[in-house]
Amino acid sequence: MTTPTTTIKTIGIIGAGAMGTGIGQVAVTGGLTTRIFDQDPQAAQAAQEQITKRLARQVEKGRLSNEDYTHATKRLQLAHALEDLQDCDLVIEAIVENADVKKTVFQALEAIVRPDALLASNTSSIPIGSIAQHCKHPNRVAGMHFFNPVPLMQLVEIIPAPHTHASVTQTLSEVGKIMGRTPIVVKDSPGFLVNFGGRAFTTEAMLINYENIASPAQIDAIMRDCYHFRMGPFELADLTGIDVNFPVSAFVHGEFFNDPRLKSSPHHRYMMQTGQLGRKTGQGFYTYGDDQTRPSADSTTTETAATTVIVPVADTRLQSILDSAGLQCLANDDGESPILIAPQSEDATAYLLRHQLEAVAHRVVALDTMGDTGTRLTLMGTPGTDPAMVNRVLAALQTIRKVCVINDSPGFVGPRIVAMIANLGCEMAQTGVADPHDIDKAMRLGLNYPQGSLEFCESLGVETVYHLLRHLQALTGDDRYRPSGWLRRRAQLKLPIHTPDLRQTQ
């Protein structure tokens, strides 16, 4: 079998859509001669014009010199037929997500390019091994998965298939660096790394909404303000389109033999079935167009504010928030003041039962002290909590923070979503999808998460995440919340979440 080439100077790109155009741009700015081919010659021409315009804007902004612009545009070429790619050192396929079509293209390429040229697919979900097995030289085939928009997204996943030569993996990683991307080698598995690890952010949020715990506006606000995501999960779903994110979620769920940790909610499917696809249709979880007024995430009240509260279990973070609001904590129960609790792994109901507060359950109000509480706070009560008690606490807290009032749930909203993100990250570490630190890097670069999956676990607390998932599993009876073995062992042994397994140290 021919050893693949290790020197890449000229690349071909098949497909002149958004991904192919983006890949072409970073390739020419990286110094690679680049030929773009599309079955539609006008699409290829449009891609060339679009790249040229983008580079011209970079010159206007002072981010690219005139000399570099001239060289880059000279490196950008059009291929009028597939045969024009015959002397390319690397060809990257970026066409429709259809396995049969991709296999046909790769087989056609093998009859054109040199035996030592490399072939890569930009597929976001199709197993690379299923494409490579139909090739005469599967050792030169790998995945090179970029993210949209390519010029702005720094990550590229490098996915070797079962027979991919080690030199190919290394060479594609180097090409990724030449293009200005950060390459991460990822196991060939459904969804690879980012599309697998990114499922929890949206699907758990949708389940929380489906369970009537909180509204989309509340969930989005909590994830932005308390966990520093650039967009909330419902804003993101509307932006990408339900017709995109629901099929991807369904695909990944099915490919993992319907693992419940990856399933979405019935309402997610309903949005797809009813054509409420987000921004592209003017209606998704929010309304777009002339009437873009969004429901408020902020809970408010005109109730008289509480001045005193009872705190049955000391908590320094809770105490700090109460002090900021000017609330006095009584040493003895006066029989009238709200009782403030700060559960972390439990819902308010389980917490008050564990602390034998049943007799005063109507006065119990829970406050989320996890995450960043500097801008927004989250309150919840049990079904037996007197709404007047919640409103008295809300009236005091709304003077210092924005506040969301939600229904009872283990982990409130933010910690529950973050715990699910963390658990999928731990599962990827357990199954060797990538190095644990690379998993974090990929989630930050590929999805713009403020922290990586395992980093979220560490910041929230390894034991807290583990116990939260166990409480959710016990409450719902759903293995959706089954803790990863990677998480369980480190929580029980009180080890940092990035602690490597024995085989990783050999």
C-alpha positions as CSV (number, residue, x, y, z in Angstrom):
1,M,0.0,0.0,0.0
2,T,1.3,3.4,-1.0
3,T,2.5,5.6,1.9
4,P,0.5,8.9,1.8
5,T,2.4,12.1,1.1
6,T,3.5,14.3,4.0
7,T,3.9,17.6,2.0
8,I,0.8,19.6,1.3
9,K,1.1,22.6,-1.0
10,T,-2.0,22.4,-3.2
11,I,-5.4,21.5,-2.0
12,G,-8.7,20.9,-3.7
13,I,-12.1,21.6,-2.1
14,I,-15.2,19.9,-3.4
15,G,-18.3,21.9,-2.6
16,A,-18.7,25.7,-2.8
17,G,-21.3,26.1,0.0
18,A,-20.7,28.0,3.3
19,M,-18.3,25.4,4.6
20,G,-16.3,25.0,1.3
21,T,-16.0,28.7,0.9
22,G,-14.9,29.1,4.5
23,I,-12.3,26.4,4.2
24,G,-11.0,28.0,1.0
25,Q,-10.6,31.3,2.7
26,V,-8.5,30.0,5.6
27,A,-6.5,27.8,3.1
28,V,-5.4,30.6,0.9
29,T,-4.6,32.9,3.8
30,G,-2.5,30.1,5.2
31,G,-0.4,30.0,2.0
32,L,-1.9,27.0,0.3
33,T,-2.8,27.0,-3.4
34,T,-6.5,26.2,-3.4
35,R,-8.8,24.9,-6.1
36,I,-12.6,25.0,-5.6
37,F,-14.9,22.7,-7.5
38,D,-18.7,22.5,-7.5
39,Q,-21.1,20.8,-9.8
40,D,-22.7,24.2,-10.2
41,P,-20.0,26.4,-11.9
42,Q,-21.9,29.5,-10.7
43,A,-21.6,28.4,-7.1
44,A,-17.8,28.0,-7.4
45,Q,-17.6,31.4,-9.0
46,A,-19.7,32.9,-6.2
47,A,-17.4,31.3,-3.6
48,Q,-14.3,32.8,-5.3
49,E,-15.9,36.2,-5.3
50,Q,-17.1,35.9,-1.7
51,I,-13.6,34.9,-0.5
52,T,-12.1,37.9,-2.4
53,K,-14.6,40.3,-0.9
54,R,-13.9,38.9,2.6
55,L,-10.2,39.3,2.2
56,A,-10.6,42.9,0.9
57,R,-12.6,43.7,4.0
58,Q,-9.7,42.3,6.1
59,V,-7.4,44.7,4.3
60,E,-9.8,47.6,5.0
61,K,-9.8,46.7,8.7
62,G,-6.0,46.5,8.8
63,R,-6.0,42.8,9.6
64,L,-4.4,41.8,6.2
65,S,-1.7,43.6,4.3
66,N,-2.1,44.5,0.6
67,E,0.7,42.2,-0.3
68,D,-0.8,39.2,1.6
69,Y,-4.1,40.0,-0.1
70,T,-2.6,39.9,-3.5
71,H,-0.8,36.6,-2.8
72,A,-3.9,35.0,-1.3
73,T,-6.2,35.9,-4.2
74,K,-3.6,34.5,-6.7
75,R,-3.6,31.2,-4.8
76,L,-7.4,30.9,-5.1
77,Q,-8.3,29.0,-8.3
78,L,-11.5,27.5,-9.8
79,A,-11.6,23.9,-10.9
80,H,-14.0,23.5,-13.8
81,A,-14.0,19.7,-13.6
82,L,-13.1,17.1,-11.0
83,E,-10.1,16.2,-13.1
84,D,-8.6,19.6,-12.4
85,L,-7.9,18.3,-8.9
86,Q,-5.6,15.5,-10.2
87,D,-2.3,17.0,-9.0
88,C,-3.6,18.2,-5.5
89,D,-1.8,17.0,-2.5
90,L,-5.0,17.0,-0.4
91,V,-8.7,17.1,-1.4
92,I,-11.3,18.1,1.2
93,E,-14.9,17.1,0.5
94,A,-17.5,19.6,1.8
95,I,-20.8,18.5,0.2
96,V,-24.2,17.4,1.3
97,E,-24.5,15.2,4.4
98,N,-25.4,12.1,2.4
99,A,-23.2,9.0,2.9
100,D,-23.9,7.4,-0.5
101,V,-23.1,10.7,-2.3
102,K,-19.9,11.1,-0.4
103,K,-18.8,7.5,-1.1
104,T,-19.4,8.1,-4.8
105,V,-17.3,11.2,-4.7
106,F,-14.4,9.5,-2.9
107,Q,-14.4,6.7,-5.4
108,A,-14.3,9.1,-8.3
109,L,-11.4,11.0,-6.7
110,E,-9.4,7.8,-6.4
111,A,-9.4,7.4,-10.1
112,I,-8.1,11.0,-10.5
113,V,-5.6,11.9,-7.8
114,R,-2.2,10.4,-7.1
115,P,-2.1,7.3,-4.9
116,D,-0.2,9.3,-2.3
117,A,-2.6,12.3,-2.2
118,L,-4.7,12.7,1.0
119,L,-8.5,12.6,1.0
120,A,-10.5,14.2,3.8
121,S,-14.2,14.7,4.5
122,N,-15.7,17.7,6.3
123,T,-18.7,15.5,7.4
124,S,-20.1,16.5,10.8
125,S,-21.7,13.1,11.5
126,I,-21.1,10.3,9.0
127,P,-18.5,7.8,10.3
128,I,-15.2,8.3,8.4
129,G,-14.6,4.5,8.4
130,S,-17.9,4.0,6.4
131,I,-16.5,6.3,3.7
132,A,-12.9,4.9,3.8
133,Q,-13.9,1.3,3.5
134,H,-15.1,1.8,-0.1
135,C,-11.7,3.3,-1.1
136,K,-8.8,1.4,-2.7
137,H,-6.4,3.3,-0.4
138,P,-8.3,3.7,2.9
139,N,-5.0,4.5,4.7
140,R,-5.0,8.0,3.2
141,V,-8.6,8.9,4.1
142,A,-9.6,10.8,7.3
143,G,-12.1,13.4,8.6
144,M,-11.3,17.1,8.7
145,H,-14.3,18.6,10.4
146,F,-14.4,22.4,10.4
147,F,-17.0,24.6,12.1
148,N,-19.2,27.3,10.6
149,P,-18.3,30.1,10.1
150,V,-14.9,28.6,9.4
151,P,-12.9,31.9,9.4
152,L,-14.2,32.7,12.9
153,M,-14.3,29.2,14.5
154,Q,-10.8,28.1,15.5
155,L,-11.4,24.4,15.9
156,V,-10.9,21.6,13.4
157,E,-11.5,18.0,14.4
158,I,-9.1,15.5,12.8
159,I,-10.8,12.0,12.7
160,P,-8.7,9.0,11.6
161,A,-10.6,5.9,10.3
162,P,-9.6,2.4,11.3
163,H,-7.0,2.1,8.5
164,T,-5.8,5.7,8.4
165,H,-2.0,6.0,8.4
166,A,-0.6,7.8,11.4
167,S,1.3,10.1,9.1
168,V,-2.0,11.2,7.6
169,T,-3.4,12.2,11.0
170,Q,-0.2,14.1,11.7
171,T,-0.2,15.8,8.3
172,L,-3.8,16.9,8.5
173,S,-3.2,18.3,12.0
174,E,-0.3,20.4,10.5
175,V,-2.5,21.5,7.6
176,G,-5.1,22.7,10.2
177,K,-2.4,24.8,11.9
178,I,-1.3,26.2,8.6
179,M,-4.9,27.3,8.1
180,G,-4.9,29.0,11.5
181,R,-7.1,26.4,13.2
182,T,-6.5,24.4,16.4
183,P,-6.5,20.7,15.4
184,I,-7.8,18.1,17.9
185,V,-7.6,14.4,17.1
186,V,-10.9,12.7,17.7
187,K,-12.1,9.1,17.7
188,D,-14.3,8.1,14.8
189,S,-17.7,7.9,16.6
190,P,-21.2,9.3,16.1
191,G,-21.1,13.1,16.3
192,F,-17.4,12.9,16.8
193,L,-16.6,15.2,19.8
194,V,-18.4,18.5,19.5
195,N,-21.7,17.3,18.0
196,F,-21.9,14.7,20.7
197,G,-20.8,16.8,23.6
198,G,-23.0,19.7,22.5
199,R,-26.3,17.8,22.8
200,A,-26.9,18.4,26.5
201,F,-27.0,22.2,26.4
202,T,-30.1,22.3,24.2
203,T,-31.8,19.0,25.0
204,E,-31.7,19.4,28.8
205,A,-33.0,23.0,28.5
206,M,-35.9,21.8,26.4
207,L,-36.7,19.1,28.9
208,I,-36.7,21.6,31.7
209,N,-39.1,23.7,29.7
210,Y,-41.2,20.6,28.8
211,E,-41.5,19.8,32.5
212,N,-42.8,23.3,33.2
213,I,-39.9,24.1,35.5
214,A,-39.0,27.4,33.7
215,S,-39.7,29.3,30.5
216,P,-37.4,29.6,27.5
217,A,-36.7,33.2,28.4
218,Q,-35.8,32.3,32.0
219,I,-33.6,29.4,31.0
220,D,-31.8,31.6,28.4
221,A,-31.2,34.4,30.9
222,I,-29.9,32.1,33.6
223,M,-27.4,30.5,31.2
224,R,-26.2,33.8,29.9
225,D,-26.0,35.7,33.2
226,C,-25.0,32.9,35.6
227,Y,-22.9,30.7,33.4
228,H,-21.7,33.2,30.8
229,F,-22.9,31.4,27.6
230,R,-23.0,33.9,24.7
231,M,-26.5,32.7,23.8
232,G,-29.1,30.8,25.7
233,P,-30.1,27.3,24.4
234,F,-33.4,28.5,23.0
235,E,-31.8,31.5,21.3
236,L,-29.2,29.2,19.8
237,A,-31.8,26.6,18.7
238,D,-33.8,29.4,16.9
239,L,-30.6,30.7,15.3
240,T,-29.4,27.4,13.9
241,G,-32.9,26.3,13.0
242,I,-35.0,23.5,14.5
243,D,-34.8,21.7,11.2
244,V,-31.0,21.5,11.8
245,N,-30.7,20.8,15.5
246,F,-33.6,18.4,15.9
247,P,-32.4,16.0,13.2
248,V,-28.8,16.1,14.5
249,S,-30.1,15.3,18.0
250,A,-32.2,12.5,16.7
251,F,-29.3,11.1,14.6
252,V,-26.8,11.1,17.5
253,H,-29.4,9.6,19.9
254,G,-30.2,6.8,17.4
255,E,-26.5,6.1,16.6
256,F,-25.8,5.5,20.3
257,F,-28.6,2.8,20.4
258,N,-31.1,5.4,21.9
259,D,-28.9,6.1,25.0
260,P,-31.4,8.2,27.1
261,R,-28.6,10.7,28.0
262,L,-28.9,11.9,24.4
263,K,-32.6,12.1,23.9
264,S,-34.5,15.3,23.3
265,S,-38.0,16.2,24.4
266,P,-41.4,15.7,22.7
267,H,-41.7,19.5,22.3
268,H,-38.5,19.7,20.3
269,R,-40.0,17.3,17.8
270,Y,-43.3,19.2,17.9
271,M,-41.5,22.4,16.9
272,M,-40.1,20.5,13.9
273,Q,-43.5,19.0,12.9
274,T,-45.3,22.3,13.1
275,G,-42.7,24.3,11.1
276,Q,-41.7,26.5,14.0
277,L,-38.1,26.4,12.9
278,G,-36.8,29.7,14.4
279,R,-35.5,32.8,12.8
280,K,-35.8,31.4,9.2
281,T,-39.6,31.0,9.6
282,G,-40.2,34.0,11.9
283,Q,-41.4,31.7,14.7
284,G,-39.5,29.4,16.9
285,F,-39.3,29.5,20.7
286,Y,-39.4,33.3,20.1
287,T,-41.2,35.4,17.5
288,Y,-39.2,37.3,14.9
289,G,-40.0,40.0,12.3
290,D,-42.1,43.1,13.0
291,D,-43.2,41.8,16.4
292,Q,-40.0,40.8,18.2
293,T,-41.2,41.5,21.7
294,R,-39.9,38.7,23.9
295,P,-41.4,37.5,27.2
296,S,-39.5,38.8,30.1
297,A,-37.3,36.5,32.1
298,D,-37.5,38.6,35.2
299,S,-39.9,37.8,38.0
300,T,-41.2,40.9,39.8
301,T,-43.7,41.6,42.6
302,T,-45.4,44.5,44.4
303,E,-45.6,42.4,47.6
304,T,-44.1,44.0,50.7
305,A,-40.5,42.9,51.0
306,A,-39.4,40.6,53.8
307,T,-37.0,42.1,56.3
308,T,-36.3,39.0,58.3
309,V,-35.7,35.4,57.3
310,I,-34.8,32.1,58.9
311,V,-31.8,30.1,57.7
312,P,-31.9,26.7,59.3
313,V,-28.7,25.5,57.7
314,A,-25.7,27.8,57.6
315,D,-24.4,28.6,54.1
316,T,-21.8,31.4,53.5
317,R,-22.8,32.1,49.9
318,L,-26.5,32.3,50.9
319,Q,-25.7,34.5,53.8
320,S,-23.7,36.9,51.6
321,I,-26.6,37.3,49.2
322,L,-29.1,37.9,52.1
323,D,-26.7,40.5,53.6
324,S,-26.5,42.3,50.3
325,A,-30.3,42.6,50.2
326,G,-30.4,43.8,53.8
327,L,-32.3,40.8,55.1
328,Q,-31.8,40.0,58.8
329,C,-31.3,36.4,59.7
330,L,-33.1,35.6,63.0
331,A,-31.5,33.4,65.5
332,N,-34.9,31.9,66.5
333,D,-37.9,31.1,64.4
334,D,-40.6,33.8,64.8
335,G,-43.2,31.6,63.1
336,E,-43.8,34.1,60.3
337,S,-40.6,34.9,58.3
338,P,-39.7,33.0,55.1
339,I,-37.3,30.1,55.6
340,L,-34.4,30.2,53.2
341,I,-32.6,27.1,52.0
342,A,-29.8,26.6,49.4
343,P,-30.0,23.0,48.1
344,Q,-27.4,22.0,45.6
345,S,-28.0,18.4,44.6
346,E,-31.6,18.1,45.7
347,D,-34.9,19.8,44.9
348,A,-36.5,21.9,47.6
349,T,-38.9,19.1,48.5
350,A,-36.2,16.5,49.2
351,Y,-34.1,19.1,51.1
352,L,-36.8,20.1,53.5
353,L,-37.7,16.5,54.1
354,R,-34.1,15.6,54.9
355,H,-33.9,18.5,57.3
356,Q,-37.3,17.7,58.8
357,L,-38.9,21.0,57.8
358,E,-42.3,19.4,56.9
359,A,-44.2,21.4,59.6
360,V,-43.0,24.7,58.1
361,A,-43.0,23.6,54.4
362,H,-45.4,26.5,53.4
363,R,-42.7,29.0,54.4
364,V,-39.7,27.3,52.7
365,V,-38.1,29.2,49.7
366,A,-35.0,27.9,47.9
367,L,-32.3,30.1,46.5
368,D,-29.7,28.9,44.0
369,T,-26.2,29.9,45.2
370,M,-24.2,28.1,42.5
371,G,-22.8,29.8,39.4
372,D,-22.4,33.6,39.1
373,T,-25.0,35.2,41.3
374,G,-23.7,38.8,40.7
375,T,-26.4,39.6,38.1
376,R,-29.2,37.1,38.4
377,L,-30.7,35.0,41.2
378,T,-33.0,32.0,40.9
379,L,-35.7,31.2,43.5
380,M,-37.9,28.1,43.7
381,G,-40.3,26.6,46.2
382,T,-42.1,23.3,46.7
383,P,-45.7,22.7,45.6
384,G,-46.7,23.4,49.2
385,T,-44.8,26.7,49.5
386,D,-47.1,29.7,50.0
387,P,-46.7,32.0,47.0
388,A,-46.8,35.0,49.4
389,M,-43.6,33.8,51.0
390,V,-41.8,33.6,47.6
391,N,-43.0,37.0,46.7
392,R,-41.8,38.5,50.0
393,V,-38.3,37.2,49.3
394,L,-38.5,38.2,45.7
395,A,-39.5,41.7,46.7
396,A,-36.3,42.0,48.8
397,L,-34.0,40.4,46.2
398,Q,-35.3,42.3,43.2
399,T,-33.8,45.5,44.6
400,I,-30.3,44.1,44.2
401,R,-30.5,41.5,41.3
402,K,-32.6,40.3,38.5
403,V,-34.6,37.3,39.7
404,C,-36.2,34.2,38.1
405,V,-38.8,32.3,40.0
406,I,-39.1,28.7,38.9
407,N,-40.8,25.4,39.9
408,D,-39.1,22.8,42.0
409,S,-36.2,20.9,40.4
410,P,-33.0,19.3,41.5
411,G,-30.2,21.6,40.4
412,F,-32.6,24.5,39.7
413,V,-31.9,25.4,36.0
414,G,-28.2,26.3,35.5
415,P,-26.5,23.6,37.6
416,R,-28.9,21.0,36.0
417,I,-27.9,21.9,32.5
418,V,-24.2,22.2,33.4
419,A,-24.2,18.8,35.1
420,M,-25.5,17.2,31.9
421,I,-22.9,18.9,29.8
422,A,-20.2,17.7,32.3
423,N,-21.6,14.2,32.3
424,L,-21.3,13.9,28.5
425,G,-17.8,15.3,28.7
426,C,-16.9,12.6,31.3
427,E,-18.4,9.9,29.0
428,M,-16.2,11.1,26.1
429,A,-13.2,10.9,28.4
430,Q,-14.3,7.4,29.6
431,T,-14.7,6.1,26.0
432,G,-11.6,7.7,24.7
433,V,-13.2,10.1,22.2
434,A,-10.3,12.4,22.9
435,D,-7.9,13.4,25.6
436,P,-9.8,15.0,28.6
437,H,-8.0,18.4,28.2
438,D,-8.7,18.3,24.4
439,I,-12.3,17.7,25.1
440,D,-12.4,20.9,27.1
441,K,-10.5,22.8,24.4
442,A,-12.9,21.5,21.7
443,M,-16.0,22.6,23.5
444,R,-14.6,26.0,24.1
445,L,-13.4,26.5,20.5
446,G,-16.1,24.5,18.6
447,L,-19.1,25.8,20.5
448,N,-17.8,28.9,22.2
449,Y,-18.7,27.5,25.6
450,P,-17.3,29.6,28.4
451,Q,-15.7,26.4,29.9
452,G,-15.1,22.9,28.7
453,S,-17.3,20.0,29.7
454,L,-14.9,18.7,32.4
455,E,-13.9,22.2,33.5
456,F,-17.6,22.8,34.2
457,C,-17.6,19.7,36.3
458,E,-14.6,20.9,38.3
459,S,-16.0,24.4,38.8
460,L,-19.4,23.2,39.9
461,G,-17.8,20.5,42.1
462,V,-17.2,16.9,41.1
463,E,-19.2,15.5,44.0
464,T,-22.0,18.1,43.5
465,V,-22.4,17.1,39.9
466,Y,-22.4,13.4,40.7
467,H,-25.0,13.7,43.5
468,L,-27.1,16.0,41.4
469,L,-27.3,13.5,38.6
470,R,-28.1,10.7,41.1
471,H,-30.9,12.7,42.6
472,L,-32.3,13.4,39.1
473,Q,-32.1,9.7,38.2
474,A,-33.8,8.7,41.4
475,L,-36.6,11.3,41.1
476,T,-37.4,10.6,37.5
477,G,-36.4,7.0,37.2
478,D,-34.7,8.0,34.0
479,D,-31.3,6.7,33.0
480,R,-30.9,10.0,31.1
481,Y,-29.2,11.1,34.3
482,R,-27.0,8.0,34.7
483,P,-23.6,9.3,35.8
484,S,-20.6,8.4,33.7
485,G,-18.2,5.9,35.2
486,W,-15.5,8.5,34.8
487,L,-17.4,10.9,37.0
488,R,-18.5,8.3,39.6
489,R,-15.1,7.1,40.3
490,R,-13.5,10.5,40.7
491,A,-16.4,11.8,42.8
492,Q,-16.2,8.8,45.1
493,L,-12.4,9.0,45.4
494,K,-12.5,12.8,45.7
495,L,-10.2,13.2,42.8
496,P,-9.9,16.0,40.2
497,I,-12.1,15.3,37.2
498,H,-9.1,15.4,34.8
499,T,-7.3,12.6,36.7
500,P,-6.2,10.2,33.9
501,D,-7.1,6.5,33.8
502,L,-4.3,4.0,34.4
503,R,-3.9,3.1,30.7
504,Q,-3.5,6.8,29.8
505,T,-0.4,7.0,32.0
506,Q,1.3,4.0,30.5
